[in-house]
Amino acid sequence: MRKKIVAGNWKMNKTATEAVALAAEVAALVKSDVPSNVQVIMAPPSLFISEVNKATEGIANLSVSAQNCHEKASGAYTGEISAPMLASAGIPYVILGHSERRQYFQESNAQLAAKVDAALENKLTPIFCCGESLELREGGEFLAFVAQQLTESLFHLSAEAFGQVVIAYEPIWAIGTGLTASSAQAQEMHAYLRQHIAGKYGQAIADACSILYGGSCNAQNAAELFACADVDGGLIGGASLKAGDFITIAKSF
Ligand code: PGA
């Protein structure tokens, strides 16, 4: 069956000392409390990934992720980090296409397709984010819009390559707002996306694809969301900054 995953997106939070302390707390709790079939991932700011990665050593179901990477392998791109660099530092995952990257850094579906390629070529697992604005939700075209994000950024991949991708559905109106999607809204989108994937790659590959929910998912509502048939875990922002809350979420399957 498909992997259960809870990933914490720390965004631009935590100093060096705080990051190491949070990673140590999460690591201790994953060891003692989280079932081995749940993969827990921490995505700290890139500056701290290697340090945070040390805390995951020897814990099979705890890993780290980058929050982004550049599509080019190297070159004159001041401030950027490439997929080969992440791979060389032993980083297994990279979040791509977060709505904040799309909104503030103008990342397009086409650019994200190139980033996905860069990640996969370097054996990084992309956690590919998608999701609609409130305007699109209210306009009623949200299902087709999100399916199109997958089509334009992922559907050029071979079936084998697609099988490496984790998807995170994050309605923009739910991110950092406290307005969680209801379990019915999450399930509707996740089932729709799985069907969309099946249409392209077949049912077996669609059934094996982990689709995470993100957007104000917290220690209180995670269990209801994770109980949905097509919700395979969560991408957690605010609630991943406290080890206790984050681990409660990881135990919510
Ligand atoms: P949130 O963020 O949990 O703080 O809403 C989720 C995300 O942006 O990944």
py3Dmol code that shows the C-alpha trace and the ligand (Angstrom):
import py3Dmol

protein = """\
ATOM      1  CA  MET A   1       0.000   0.000   0.000  1.00  0.00           C
ATOM      2  CA  ARG A   2       1.000   3.586  -0.388  1.00  0.00           C
ATOM      3  CA  LYS A   3       3.249   5.360   2.069  1.00  0.00           C
ATOM      4  CA  LYS A   4       1.829   7.378   4.945  1.00  0.00           C
ATOM      5  CA  ILE A   5       3.794  10.615   5.230  1.00  0.00           C
ATOM      6  CA  VAL A   6       3.764  13.598   7.564  1.00  0.00           C
ATOM      7  CA  ALA A   7       6.097  16.383   6.430  1.00  0.00           C
ATOM      8  CA  GLY A   8       6.810  19.562   8.379  1.00  0.00           C
ATOM      9  CA  ASN A   9       7.464  22.657   6.320  1.00  0.00           C
ATOM     10  CA  TRP A  10       9.280  25.008   8.660  1.00  0.00           C
ATOM     11  CA  LYS A  11       9.273  27.783   6.020  1.00  0.00           C
ATOM     12  CA  MET A  12      11.465  30.774   7.042  1.00  0.00           C
ATOM     13  CA  ASN A  13      11.358  30.057  10.771  1.00  0.00           C
ATOM     14  CA  LYS A  14      13.887  29.095  13.476  1.00  0.00           C
ATOM     15  CA  THR A  15      17.449  30.194  14.208  1.00  0.00           C
ATOM     16  CA  ALA A  16      20.365  27.736  14.121  1.00  0.00           C
ATOM     17  CA  THR A  17      20.033  26.861  17.800  1.00  0.00           C
ATOM     18  CA  GLU A  18      16.261  26.549  17.621  1.00  0.00           C
ATOM     19  CA  ALA A  19      16.405  24.382  14.506  1.00  0.00           C
ATOM     20  CA  VAL A  20      18.802  21.904  16.103  1.00  0.00           C
ATOM     21  CA  ALA A  21      16.693  21.795  19.266  1.00  0.00           C
ATOM     22  CA  LEU A  22      13.446  21.183  17.365  1.00  0.00           C
ATOM     23  CA  ALA A  23      15.069  18.477  15.240  1.00  0.00           C
ATOM     24  CA  ALA A  24      16.369  16.711  18.362  1.00  0.00           C
ATOM     25  CA  GLU A  25      12.940  16.843  20.005  1.00  0.00           C
ATOM     26  CA  VAL A  26      11.212  15.534  16.880  1.00  0.00           C
ATOM     27  CA  ALA A  27      13.794  12.760  16.502  1.00  0.00           C
ATOM     28  CA  ALA A  28      13.346  11.577  20.090  1.00  0.00           C
ATOM     29  CA  LEU A  29       9.553  11.527  19.729  1.00  0.00           C
ATOM     30  CA  VAL A  30       9.610   9.756  16.354  1.00  0.00           C
ATOM     31  CA  LYS A  31      11.749   7.034  17.928  1.00  0.00           C
ATOM     32  CA  SER A  32       9.518   6.556  20.935  1.00  0.00           C
ATOM     33  CA  ASP A  33       6.023   7.316  19.615  1.00  0.00           C
ATOM     34  CA  VAL A  34       5.588   7.117  15.832  1.00  0.00           C
ATOM     35  CA  PRO A  35       4.761   3.782  14.173  1.00  0.00           C
ATOM     36  CA  SER A  36       7.443   2.667  11.727  1.00  0.00           C
ATOM     37  CA  ASN A  37       5.009   2.703   8.788  1.00  0.00           C
ATOM     38  CA  VAL A  38       4.653   6.497   9.036  1.00  0.00           C
ATOM     39  CA  GLN A  39       7.425   8.462   7.314  1.00  0.00           C
ATOM     40  CA  VAL A  40       8.133  11.731   9.119  1.00  0.00           C
ATOM     41  CA  ILE A  41       9.951  14.487   7.237  1.00  0.00           C
ATOM     42  CA  MET A  42      11.370  17.809   8.450  1.00  0.00           C
ATOM     43  CA  ALA A  43      11.910  20.599   5.912  1.00  0.00           C
ATOM     44  CA  PRO A  44      14.019  23.255   7.649  1.00  0.00           C
ATOM     45  CA  PRO A  45      15.459  26.380   6.006  1.00  0.00           C
ATOM     46  CA  SER A  46      18.218  25.280   3.600  1.00  0.00           C
ATOM     47  CA  LEU A  47      20.970  26.748   5.783  1.00  0.00           C
ATOM     48  CA  PHE A  48      20.185  24.192   8.493  1.00  0.00           C
ATOM     49  CA  ILE A  49      19.342  21.075   6.451  1.00  0.00           C
ATOM     50  CA  SER A  50      22.668  19.304   6.977  1.00  0.00           C
ATOM     51  CA  GLU A  51      22.622  19.985  10.696  1.00  0.00           C
ATOM     52  CA  VAL A  52      19.007  18.849  11.012  1.00  0.00           C
ATOM     53  CA  ASN A  53      19.805  15.795   8.878  1.00  0.00           C
ATOM     54  CA  LYS A  54      22.228  14.603  11.569  1.00  0.00           C
ATOM     55  CA  ALA A  55      19.306  14.231  13.972  1.00  0.00           C
ATOM     56  CA  THR A  56      17.657  11.726  11.596  1.00  0.00           C
ATOM     57  CA  GLU A  57      20.622   9.311  11.578  1.00  0.00           C
ATOM     58  CA  GLY A  58      19.657   5.798  12.552  1.00  0.00           C
ATOM     59  CA  ILE A  59      15.902   6.534  12.492  1.00  0.00           C
ATOM     60  CA  ALA A  60      14.527   4.818   9.392  1.00  0.00           C
ATOM     61  CA  ASN A  61      11.200   6.671   9.364  1.00  0.00           C
ATOM     62  CA  LEU A  62      12.638  10.174   9.852  1.00  0.00           C
ATOM     63  CA  SER A  63      14.150  12.183   6.986  1.00  0.00           C
ATOM     64  CA  VAL A  64      14.791  15.736   5.871  1.00  0.00           C
ATOM     65  CA  SER A  65      13.615  17.724   2.889  1.00  0.00           C
ATOM     66  CA  ALA A  66      14.615  20.945   1.208  1.00  0.00           C
ATOM     67  CA  GLN A  67      11.896  23.546   0.668  1.00  0.00           C
ATOM     68  CA  ASN A  68      12.903  24.271  -2.924  1.00  0.00           C
ATOM     69  CA  CYS A  69      15.666  23.780  -5.480  1.00  0.00           C
ATOM     70  CA  HIS A  70      16.714  25.439  -8.710  1.00  0.00           C
ATOM     71  CA  GLU A  71      16.094  23.721 -12.042  1.00  0.00           C
ATOM     72  CA  LYS A  72      19.677  24.194 -13.252  1.00  0.00           C
ATOM     73  CA  ALA A  73      22.516  22.037 -11.945  1.00  0.00           C
ATOM     74  CA  SER A  74      24.958  24.906 -11.318  1.00  0.00           C
ATOM     75  CA  GLY A  75      25.869  28.365 -12.496  1.00  0.00           C
ATOM     76  CA  ALA A  76      25.423  32.070 -11.880  1.00  0.00           C
ATOM     77  CA  TYR A  77      22.160  31.998  -9.907  1.00  0.00           C
ATOM     78  CA  THR A  78      22.983  33.928  -6.763  1.00  0.00           C
ATOM     79  CA  GLY A  79      21.164  32.691  -3.689  1.00  0.00           C
ATOM     80  CA  GLU A  80      19.914  29.473  -5.239  1.00  0.00           C
ATOM     81  CA  ILE A  81      20.558  25.818  -4.391  1.00  0.00           C
ATOM     82  CA  SER A  82      20.555  23.024  -6.982  1.00  0.00           C
ATOM     83  CA  ALA A  83      19.316  19.451  -6.907  1.00  0.00           C
ATOM     84  CA  PRO A  84      22.844  17.982  -7.299  1.00  0.00           C
ATOM     85  CA  MET A  85      23.930  20.029  -4.282  1.00  0.00           C
ATOM     86  CA  LEU A  86      21.090  18.640  -2.187  1.00  0.00           C
ATOM     87  CA  ALA A  87      21.830  15.113  -3.358  1.00  0.00           C
ATOM     88  CA  SER A  88      25.528  15.533  -2.547  1.00  0.00           C
ATOM     89  CA  ALA A  89      24.566  16.541   0.991  1.00  0.00           C
ATOM     90  CA  GLY A  90      22.464  13.397   1.404  1.00  0.00           C
ATOM     91  CA  ILE A  91      19.081  15.142   1.304  1.00  0.00           C
ATOM     92  CA  PRO A  92      16.352  12.737   0.125  1.00  0.00           C
ATOM     93  CA  TYR A  93      13.329  15.009  -0.459  1.00  0.00           C
ATOM     94  CA  VAL A  94      12.563  18.421  -1.923  1.00  0.00           C
ATOM     95  CA  ILE A  95       9.299  20.373  -1.705  1.00  0.00           C
ATOM     96  CA  LEU A  96       8.495  21.911  -5.092  1.00  0.00           C
ATOM     97  CA  GLY A  97       5.806  24.355  -6.150  1.00  0.00           C
ATOM     98  CA  HIS A  98       4.635  25.473  -2.748  1.00  0.00           C
ATOM     99  CA  SER A  99       1.987  28.173  -3.237  1.00  0.00           C
ATOM    100  CA  GLU A 100       4.280  30.715  -1.567  1.00  0.00           C
ATOM    101  CA  ARG A 101       6.922  29.951  -4.201  1.00  0.00           C
ATOM    102  CA  ARG A 102       4.305  30.253  -6.926  1.00  0.00           C
ATOM    103  CA  GLN A 103       2.944  33.522  -5.507  1.00  0.00           C
ATOM    104  CA  TYR A 104       6.055  35.380  -4.342  1.00  0.00           C
ATOM    105  CA  PHE A 105       8.619  33.953  -6.756  1.00  0.00           C
ATOM    106  CA  GLN A 106       6.374  33.540  -9.805  1.00  0.00           C
ATOM    107  CA  GLU A 107       7.059  29.845 -10.225  1.00  0.00           C
ATOM    108  CA  SER A 108       5.051  28.568 -13.178  1.00  0.00           C
ATOM    109  CA  ASN A 109       3.870  25.066 -13.989  1.00  0.00           C
ATOM    110  CA  ALA A 110       6.477  24.920 -16.781  1.00  0.00           C
ATOM    111  CA  GLN A 111       9.327  25.964 -14.481  1.00  0.00           C
ATOM    112  CA  LEU A 112       8.135  23.426 -11.923  1.00  0.00           C
ATOM    113  CA  ALA A 113       8.236  20.699 -14.563  1.00  0.00           C
ATOM    114  CA  ALA A 114      11.940  21.534 -14.999  1.00  0.00           C
ATOM    115  CA  LYS A 115      12.494  21.503 -11.227  1.00  0.00           C
ATOM    116  CA  VAL A 116      10.772  18.120 -10.940  1.00  0.00           C
ATOM    117  CA  ASP A 117      13.079  16.790 -13.659  1.00  0.00           C
ATOM    118  CA  ALA A 118      16.147  18.171 -11.870  1.00  0.00           C
ATOM    119  CA  ALA A 119      15.054  16.566  -8.608  1.00  0.00           C
ATOM    120  CA  LEU A 120      14.341  13.159 -10.137  1.00  0.00           C
ATOM    121  CA  GLU A 121      17.569  13.147 -12.169  1.00  0.00           C
ATOM    122  CA  ASN A 122      19.371  13.512  -8.851  1.00  0.00           C
ATOM    123  CA  LYS A 123      17.315  10.853  -7.108  1.00  0.00           C
ATOM    124  CA  LEU A 124      15.536  13.342  -4.870  1.00  0.00           C
ATOM    125  CA  THR A 125      11.876  12.653  -4.134  1.00  0.00           C
ATOM    126  CA  PRO A 126       9.809  15.706  -5.074  1.00  0.00           C
ATOM    127  CA  ILE A 127       6.923  16.654  -2.796  1.00  0.00           C
ATOM    128  CA  PHE A 128       4.945  18.446  -5.463  1.00  0.00           C
ATOM    129  CA  CYS A 129       2.471  21.040  -4.169  1.00  0.00           C
ATOM    130  CA  CYS A 130      -0.717  22.045  -5.908  1.00  0.00           C
ATOM    131  CA  GLY A 131      -3.859  23.882  -4.873  1.00  0.00           C
ATOM    132  CA  GLU A 132      -6.401  26.529  -5.788  1.00  0.00           C
ATOM    133  CA  SER A 133      -7.099  30.068  -4.593  1.00  0.00           C
ATOM    134  CA  LEU A 134     -10.318  31.016  -2.818  1.00  0.00           C
ATOM    135  CA  GLU A 135     -11.455  32.752  -5.992  1.00  0.00           C
ATOM    136  CA  LEU A 136     -11.132  29.541  -8.006  1.00  0.00           C
ATOM    137  CA  ARG A 137     -12.848  27.506  -5.301  1.00  0.00           C
ATOM    138  CA  GLU A 138     -15.773  29.916  -5.229  1.00  0.00           C
ATOM    139  CA  GLY A 139     -15.852  30.059  -9.013  1.00  0.00           C
ATOM    140  CA  GLY A 140     -16.304  26.292  -9.094  1.00  0.00           C
ATOM    141  CA  GLU A 141     -13.389  25.411 -11.437  1.00  0.00           C
ATOM    142  CA  PHE A 142     -11.039  24.290  -8.684  1.00  0.00           C
ATOM    143  CA  LEU A 143     -10.905  20.573  -9.547  1.00  0.00           C
ATOM    144  CA  ALA A 144      -9.909  21.180 -13.159  1.00  0.00           C
ATOM    145  CA  PHE A 145      -7.425  23.892 -12.137  1.00  0.00           C
ATOM    146  CA  VAL A 146      -5.518  21.634  -9.760  1.00  0.00           C
ATOM    147  CA  ALA A 147      -5.615  18.704 -12.197  1.00  0.00           C
ATOM    148  CA  GLN A 148      -4.077  21.056 -14.783  1.00  0.00           C
ATOM    149  CA  GLN A 149      -1.211  21.860 -12.389  1.00  0.00           C
ATOM    150  CA  LEU A 150      -0.414  18.137 -12.309  1.00  0.00           C
ATOM    151  CA  THR A 151      -0.784  17.788 -16.070  1.00  0.00           C
ATOM    152  CA  GLU A 152       1.563  20.678 -16.827  1.00  0.00           C
ATOM    153  CA  SER A 153       4.254  19.918 -14.240  1.00  0.00           C
ATOM    154  CA  LEU A 154       4.196  16.120 -13.928  1.00  0.00           C
ATOM    155  CA  PHE A 155       2.521  14.388 -16.866  1.00  0.00           C
ATOM    156  CA  HIS A 156       5.601  14.595 -19.106  1.00  0.00           C
ATOM    157  CA  LEU A 157       7.210  12.033 -16.747  1.00  0.00           C
ATOM    158  CA  SER A 158       7.501   8.338 -17.546  1.00  0.00           C
ATOM    159  CA  ALA A 159       5.353   6.076 -15.394  1.00  0.00           C
ATOM    160  CA  GLU A 160       8.447   4.981 -13.521  1.00  0.00           C
ATOM    161  CA  ALA A 161       9.512   8.565 -12.789  1.00  0.00           C
ATOM    162  CA  PHE A 162       5.985   9.600 -11.805  1.00  0.00           C
ATOM    163  CA  GLY A 163       5.978   6.754  -9.318  1.00  0.00           C
ATOM    164  CA  GLN A 164       8.724   8.562  -7.366  1.00  0.00           C
ATOM    165  CA  VAL A 165       6.654  11.724  -6.822  1.00  0.00           C
ATOM    166  CA  VAL A 166       4.708  12.611  -3.679  1.00  0.00           C
ATOM    167  CA  ILE A 167       1.835  15.065  -4.162  1.00  0.00           C
ATOM    168  CA  ALA A 168       0.639  17.614  -1.611  1.00  0.00           C
ATOM    169  CA  TYR A 169      -2.756  19.221  -2.148  1.00  0.00           C
ATOM    170  CA  GLU A 170      -2.793  22.565  -0.375  1.00  0.00           C
ATOM    171  CA  PRO A 171      -5.753  24.860  -0.980  1.00  0.00           C
ATOM    172  CA  ILE A 172      -4.249  28.361  -0.782  1.00  0.00           C
ATOM    173  CA  TRP A 173      -7.209  29.652   1.233  1.00  0.00           C
ATOM    174  CA  ALA A 174      -6.391  27.109   3.946  1.00  0.00           C
ATOM    175  CA  ILE A 175      -2.667  27.820   4.303  1.00  0.00           C
ATOM    176  CA  GLY A 176      -1.798  29.657   7.492  1.00  0.00           C
ATOM    177  CA  THR A 177      -5.367  30.914   7.815  1.00  0.00           C
ATOM    178  CA  GLY A 178      -6.831  28.461  10.311  1.00  0.00           C
ATOM    179  CA  LEU A 179      -9.468  27.662   7.644  1.00  0.00           C
ATOM    180  CA  THR A 180      -8.863  23.938   7.134  1.00  0.00           C
ATOM    181  CA  ALA A 181     -10.558  22.217   4.222  1.00  0.00           C
ATOM    182  CA  SER A 182     -13.277  19.939   5.532  1.00  0.00           C
ATOM    183  CA  SER A 183     -12.549  16.248   5.263  1.00  0.00           C
ATOM    184  CA  ALA A 184     -15.198  16.080   2.514  1.00  0.00           C
ATOM    185  CA  GLN A 185     -13.477  18.858   0.547  1.00  0.00           C
ATOM    186  CA  ALA A 186     -10.066  17.201   0.941  1.00  0.00           C
ATOM    187  CA  GLN A 187     -11.381  13.776  -0.014  1.00  0.00           C
ATOM    188  CA  GLU A 188     -13.184  15.161  -3.073  1.00  0.00           C
ATOM    189  CA  MET A 189      -9.984  16.725  -4.417  1.00  0.00           C
ATOM    190  CA  HIS A 190      -7.705  13.812  -3.519  1.00  0.00           C
ATOM    191  CA  ALA A 191     -10.042  11.295  -5.180  1.00  0.00           C
ATOM    192  CA  TYR A 192     -10.314  13.546  -8.235  1.00  0.00           C
ATOM    193  CA  LEU A 193      -6.542  13.854  -8.535  1.00  0.00           C
ATOM    194  CA  ARG A 194      -6.074  10.109  -8.113  1.00  0.00           C
ATOM    195  CA  GLN A 195      -8.578   9.513 -10.901  1.00  0.00           C
ATOM    196  CA  HIS A 196      -6.763  12.084 -13.049  1.00  0.00           C
ATOM    197  CA  ILE A 197      -3.478  10.241 -12.431  1.00  0.00           C
ATOM    198  CA  ALA A 198      -5.149   6.906 -13.240  1.00  0.00           C
ATOM    199  CA  GLY A 199      -6.348   8.363 -16.552  1.00  0.00           C
ATOM    200  CA  LYS A 200      -2.740   9.076 -17.505  1.00  0.00           C
ATOM    201  CA  TYR A 201      -0.726   6.311 -15.838  1.00  0.00           C
ATOM    202  CA  GLY A 202      -3.248   3.605 -14.954  1.00  0.00           C
ATOM    203  CA  GLN A 203      -4.926   2.598 -11.716  1.00  0.00           C
ATOM    204  CA  ALA A 204      -2.002   0.744 -10.150  1.00  0.00           C
ATOM    205  CA  ILE A 205       0.285   3.787 -10.300  1.00  0.00           C
ATOM    206  CA  ALA A 206      -2.510   6.087  -9.115  1.00  0.00           C
ATOM    207  CA  ASP A 207      -3.224   3.787  -6.187  1.00  0.00           C
ATOM    208  CA  ALA A 208       0.445   3.786  -5.190  1.00  0.00           C
ATOM    209  CA  CYS A 209       0.804   7.588  -5.216  1.00  0.00           C
ATOM    210  CA  SER A 210       0.856   9.273  -1.797  1.00  0.00           C
ATOM    211  CA  ILE A 211      -1.297  12.421  -1.811  1.00  0.00           C
ATOM    212  CA  LEU A 212      -0.838  14.606   1.273  1.00  0.00           C
ATOM    213  CA  TYR A 213      -3.184  17.317   2.498  1.00  0.00           C
ATOM    214  CA  GLY A 214      -1.845  20.689   3.651  1.00  0.00           C
ATOM    215  CA  GLY A 215      -3.440  23.873   4.940  1.00  0.00           C
ATOM    216  CA  SER A 216      -4.061  24.513   8.652  1.00  0.00           C
ATOM    217  CA  CYS A 217      -3.758  20.811   9.416  1.00  0.00           C
ATOM    218  CA  ASN A 218      -3.118  20.519  13.148  1.00  0.00           C
ATOM    219  CA  ALA A 219      -3.124  18.191  16.144  1.00  0.00           C
ATOM    220  CA  GLN A 220      -6.903  18.600  16.477  1.00  0.00           C
ATOM    221  CA  ASN A 221      -8.064  17.993  12.909  1.00  0.00           C
ATOM    222  CA  ALA A 222      -5.406  15.636  11.497  1.00  0.00           C
ATOM    223  CA  ALA A 223      -7.154  12.409  12.502  1.00  0.00           C
ATOM    224  CA  GLU A 224     -10.346  13.334  10.676  1.00  0.00           C
ATOM    225  CA  LEU A 225      -8.446  14.361   7.542  1.00  0.00           C
ATOM    226  CA  PHE A 226      -6.180  11.294   7.562  1.00  0.00           C
ATOM    227  CA  ALA A 227      -9.216   9.032   7.928  1.00  0.00           C
ATOM    228  CA  CYS A 228     -10.257   9.972   4.369  1.00  0.00           C
ATOM    229  CA  ALA A 229      -9.670   7.134   1.921  1.00  0.00           C
ATOM    230  CA  ASP A 230      -7.481   9.185  -0.423  1.00  0.00           C
ATOM    231  CA  VAL A 231      -5.597  11.319   2.121  1.00  0.00           C
ATOM    232  CA  ASP A 232      -2.223   9.705   2.811  1.00  0.00           C
ATOM    233  CA  GLY A 233      -0.835  12.191   5.284  1.00  0.00           C
ATOM    234  CA  GLY A 234      -0.096  15.871   5.609  1.00  0.00           C
ATOM    235  CA  LEU A 235       2.220  18.728   4.735  1.00  0.00           C
ATOM    236  CA  ILE A 236       2.238  20.755   7.911  1.00  0.00           C
ATOM    237  CA  GLY A 237       3.291  24.402   8.289  1.00  0.00           C
ATOM    238  CA  GLY A 238       2.631  26.190  11.570  1.00  0.00           C
ATOM    239  CA  ALA A 239       1.938  23.047  13.590  1.00  0.00           C
ATOM    240  CA  SER A 240       5.302  21.529  12.580  1.00  0.00           C
ATOM    241  CA  LEU A 241       7.164  24.179  14.581  1.00  0.00           C
ATOM    242  CA  LYS A 242       6.231  22.529  17.893  1.00  0.00           C
ATOM    243  CA  ALA A 243       7.525  18.970  18.269  1.00  0.00           C
ATOM    244  CA  GLY A 244       4.610  17.808  20.432  1.00  0.00           C
ATOM    245  CA  ASP A 245       1.936  18.996  17.990  1.00  0.00           C
ATOM    246  CA  PHE A 246       3.832  17.683  14.992  1.00  0.00           C
ATOM    247  CA  ILE A 247       4.208  14.226  16.504  1.00  0.00           C
ATOM    248  CA  THR A 248       0.547  14.147  17.524  1.00  0.00           C
ATOM    249  CA  ILE A 249      -0.229  14.717  13.834  1.00  0.00           C
ATOM    250  CA  ALA A 250       2.175  11.933  12.812  1.00  0.00           C
ATOM    251  CA  LYS A 251       0.284   9.604  15.168  1.00  0.00           C
ATOM    252  CA  SER A 252      -3.113  10.555  13.729  1.00  0.00           C
ATOM    253  CA  PHE A 253      -3.534   7.716  11.200  1.00  0.00           C
TER     254      PHE A 253
END
"""
ligand_1 = """\
9
PGA
P -0.041 25.718 7.465
O 0.911 25.642 6.182
O -0.095 24.326 8.049
O 0.624 26.700 8.383
O -1.376 26.177 6.990
C 0.894 24.520 5.355
C 1.893 24.713 4.235
O 2.021 25.823 3.731
O 2.585 23.761 3.833
"""
view = py3Dmol.view(width=600, height=400)
view.addModel(protein, "pdb")
view.setStyle({"model": 0}, {"cartoon": {"style": "trace"}})
view.addModel(ligand_1, "xyz")
view.setStyle({"model": 1}, {"stick": {}})
view.zoomTo()
view.show()
